[in-house]
Structures are given as structure tokens and as C-alpha cells.
């Protein structure tokens, strides 16, 4: 019995070609699945970060720290910043502002979604920036800074203010006959 090697080679070549095609299809399918898993993981991580931030501002200590920051800065402005720089009140006010600075950084980088943060904080961040901005200006003068060290806090407040103003104008427009 003579074996025709050319026929065997043709059959094996066809099987090999089919295997390569199925392998390529499988790789494309796997890449799509992996991309979906990565997107899902990123979304889940963003949600966890957003929830952690919201937990921070809904913690029972937050209102007390917020009130103290407002009162401290108001008193420091009234006293001409006398004995304020380097005091515990100074460091507590700055520490409080870093909460918003971090939230602003995360929103600016797209780690948390700006609309989510804007809608969650609403005017809270705007009022707190308005209370904190005198300290920011004072520290920029004291340390001769040309850049606001709480720029992301300010950016977040201004973005929120703009959004709330637009919402307010839309509400007025929709209720006007």
C-alpha cells in the first residue's frame, strides 16, 4: 500500500489553516471579554472611590470640622491673621480643605465623575470654598506663591457654582409662562 504524501500534506495544511483561523477568532473574542472585564473593574473602582469620598463628607465629624473651619477663618480674618500662621487652627483648616482638594483632583483626573460629585456636594463645596478662600489668599501671600495650592478645591467649587447657576436658570425659565 502506497501512501500519497502529497494528499496527507494537503489535508494537514487545510487543518492547520482552519486551526489558525479559529485561534484568531478565539483571541479576538478573549480580547473583547478582557476589555469588558477591565471596564467593569474600572467602573467598580470608581464607584468604590466615590462612595468612600461621600462617606467622608457624611461622617458625623464632618459638620463639626466644617463649622470649626468657617469660624476659625472668620476669626483669623477679623484679627488680621495675628497668631494664626502655624497654629493648630491653621493646620486644621488646611487639613479640612485637603478633603475638597482631593475630591477635586479625583474629579479632574476622571477617577470620579464630576457630575456625580457636583450633584452630591452641590452648594456645600461652594460655601466652603467661599469660607476658605481668604485663607488660601493669605497663605499665597505669606509663602509668596503664584499658584493656588488648593486649585482643585477652587476648580471644583467654581464648576459646581456654574452648574448650580445653570440649573437655577433652567428652573426659572421652565416656570416662566
C-alpha positions as CSV (number, residue, x, y, z in Angstrom):
1,X,0.0,0.0,0.0
2,X,1.5,3.2,-1.2
3,X,0.8,6.4,0.8
4,X,0.4,9.5,-1.2
5,X,2.2,12.0,1.0
6,X,1.1,15.0,-1.1
7,X,-2.6,14.2,-0.1
8,X,-1.6,13.9,3.5
9,X,0.3,17.2,3.4
10,X,-2.7,18.9,1.8
11,X,-5.1,17.6,4.4
12,X,-2.7,18.6,7.3
13,X,-2.3,22.0,5.6
14,X,-6.0,22.6,5.5
15,X,-6.4,21.5,9.1
16,X,-3.6,23.9,10.1
17,X,-5.2,26.8,8.3
18,X,-8.6,26.1,9.9
19,X,-6.9,25.9,13.3
20,X,-5.2,29.3,12.8
21,X,-8.5,30.9,11.8
22,X,-10.3,29.5,14.8
23,X,-7.4,30.5,17.0
24,X,-7.5,34.1,15.7
25,X,-11.3,34.2,16.3
26,X,-10.8,32.9,19.8
27,X,-8.1,35.6,20.5
28,X,-10.4,38.4,19.3
29,X,-13.2,37.0,21.5
30,X,-10.9,36.8,24.5
31,X,-9.6,40.4,23.9
32,X,-13.2,41.7,23.8
33,X,-14.1,39.8,27.0
34,X,-11.0,41.1,28.8
35,X,-11.8,44.7,27.7
36,X,-15.3,44.3,29.1
37,X,-13.9,43.0,32.4
38,X,-11.4,45.8,32.6
39,X,-14.2,48.4,32.0
40,X,-16.3,46.7,34.7
41,X,-13.4,46.7,37.1
42,X,-12.6,50.4,36.5
43,X,-16.3,51.3,36.9
44,X,-16.4,49.3,40.2
45,X,-13.3,51.0,41.5
46,X,-14.6,54.4,40.6
47,X,-17.8,53.6,42.4
48,X,-15.9,52.5,45.5
49,X,-13.8,55.7,45.5
50,X,-16.9,57.8,45.1
51,X,-18.7,56.0,48.0
52,X,-15.6,56.4,50.2
53,X,-15.5,60.1,49.5
54,X,-19.2,60.5,50.2
55,X,-18.8,58.5,53.4
56,X,-16.1,61.0,54.4
57,X,-18.4,64.0,54.0
58,X,-21.3,62.3,55.6
59,X,-19.3,61.2,58.6
60,X,-20.6,62.7,61.9
61,X,-17.3,64.6,62.5
62,X,-17.6,66.4,59.1
63,X,-20.1,69.1,60.2
64,X,-18.1,69.9,63.3
65,X,-14.9,70.2,61.3
66,X,-16.7,72.3,58.7
67,X,-18.1,74.7,61.3
68,X,-14.7,75.0,63.0
69,X,-13.0,75.8,59.7
70,X,-15.6,78.5,58.9
71,X,-15.4,80.0,62.4
72,X,-11.6,79.8,62.6
73,X,-11.0,81.6,59.3
74,X,-13.6,84.2,60.0
75,X,-11.9,85.0,63.4
76,X,-8.5,85.0,61.8
77,X,-9.6,87.5,59.2
78,X,-11.1,89.7,61.9
79,X,-7.8,89.5,63.9
80,X,-5.7,90.3,60.8
81,X,-4.2,86.8,60.9
82,X,-2.4,87.6,64.2
83,X,-1.0,84.4,65.8
84,X,-2.8,82.3,63.2
85,X,0.0,81.1,61.0
86,X,1.4,77.8,62.2
87,X,-1.3,77.4,64.8
88,X,-3.4,74.3,65.4
89,X,-6.3,76.1,63.9
90,X,-4.3,76.9,60.8
91,X,-3.3,73.3,60.3
92,X,-6.9,72.0,61.0
93,X,-8.3,74.5,58.5
94,X,-5.8,73.4,55.8
95,X,-6.4,69.7,56.6
96,X,-10.1,70.2,56.2
97,X,-9.5,71.9,52.8
98,X,-7.5,68.9,51.6
99,X,-10.6,66.8,51.7
100,X,-12.1,69.0,48.9
101,X,-8.7,69.3,47.2
102,X,-8.5,65.5,46.9
103,X,-12.1,65.3,45.7
104,X,-11.3,68.0,43.1
105,X,-8.1,66.2,42.0
106,X,-10.0,62.9,41.6
107,X,-12.8,64.6,39.6
108,X,-10.3,66.5,37.4
109,X,-8.4,63.3,36.6
110,X,-11.7,61.5,35.8
111,X,-11.2,59.0,38.6
112,X,-14.6,60.0,39.9
113,X,-17.2,61.6,37.7
114,X,-17.6,65.3,38.0
115,X,-21.4,65.3,37.6
116,X,-21.7,62.8,40.5
117,X,-19.5,64.9,42.8
118,X,-21.2,68.1,41.7
119,X,-24.6,66.7,42.4
120,X,-23.6,65.1,45.7
121,X,-21.9,68.2,47.1
122,X,-24.0,70.9,45.5
123,X,-23.5,74.2,47.3
124,X,-21.7,72.6,50.2
125,X,-18.4,72.8,48.3
126,X,-19.2,76.4,47.1
127,X,-19.9,77.7,50.5
128,X,-16.9,76.0,52.0
129,X,-14.6,77.4,49.2
130,X,-16.1,80.9,49.8
131,X,-15.2,80.5,53.5
132,X,-11.8,79.0,52.8
133,X,-10.6,81.4,50.0
134,X,-9.4,84.1,52.4
135,X,-7.0,81.6,54.0
136,X,-5.9,80.4,50.6
137,X,-5.1,84.0,49.5
138,X,-3.4,84.7,52.8
139,X,-1.2,81.6,52.5
140,X,-0.3,82.5,48.9
141,X,0.9,85.9,50.2
142,X,2.8,84.5,53.2
143,X,4.6,81.9,51.1
144,X,4.9,84.1,48.0
145,X,3.1,81.6,45.8
146,X,1.8,82.4,42.3
147,X,-0.3,79.3,42.2
148,X,-3.2,78.4,44.5
149,X,-2.2,75.3,46.5
150,X,-5.9,74.4,46.7
151,X,-6.6,74.9,43.0
152,X,-8.6,71.8,42.6
153,X,-10.8,72.7,45.6
154,X,-11.4,76.1,43.9
155,X,-12.0,74.5,40.5
156,X,-14.5,72.1,42.0
157,X,-16.3,74.9,43.7
158,X,-16.4,77.0,40.5
159,X,-17.6,74.1,38.4
160,X,-20.3,73.4,41.0
161,X,-21.3,77.0,41.2
162,X,-21.6,77.2,37.3
163,X,-23.6,74.0,37.3
164,X,-26.0,75.2,40.1
165,X,-26.4,78.6,38.4
166,X,-27.4,76.8,35.1
167,X,-29.8,74.6,37.0
168,X,-31.3,77.6,38.7
169,X,-31.7,79.5,35.4
170,X,-33.3,76.5,33.8
171,X,-35.7,76.2,36.6
172,X,-36.7,79.8,36.4
173,X,-37.0,79.6,32.6
174,X,-39.2,76.5,32.8
175,X,-41.6,78.1,35.4
176,X,-41.9,81.4,33.5
177,X,-45.1,81.4,31.4
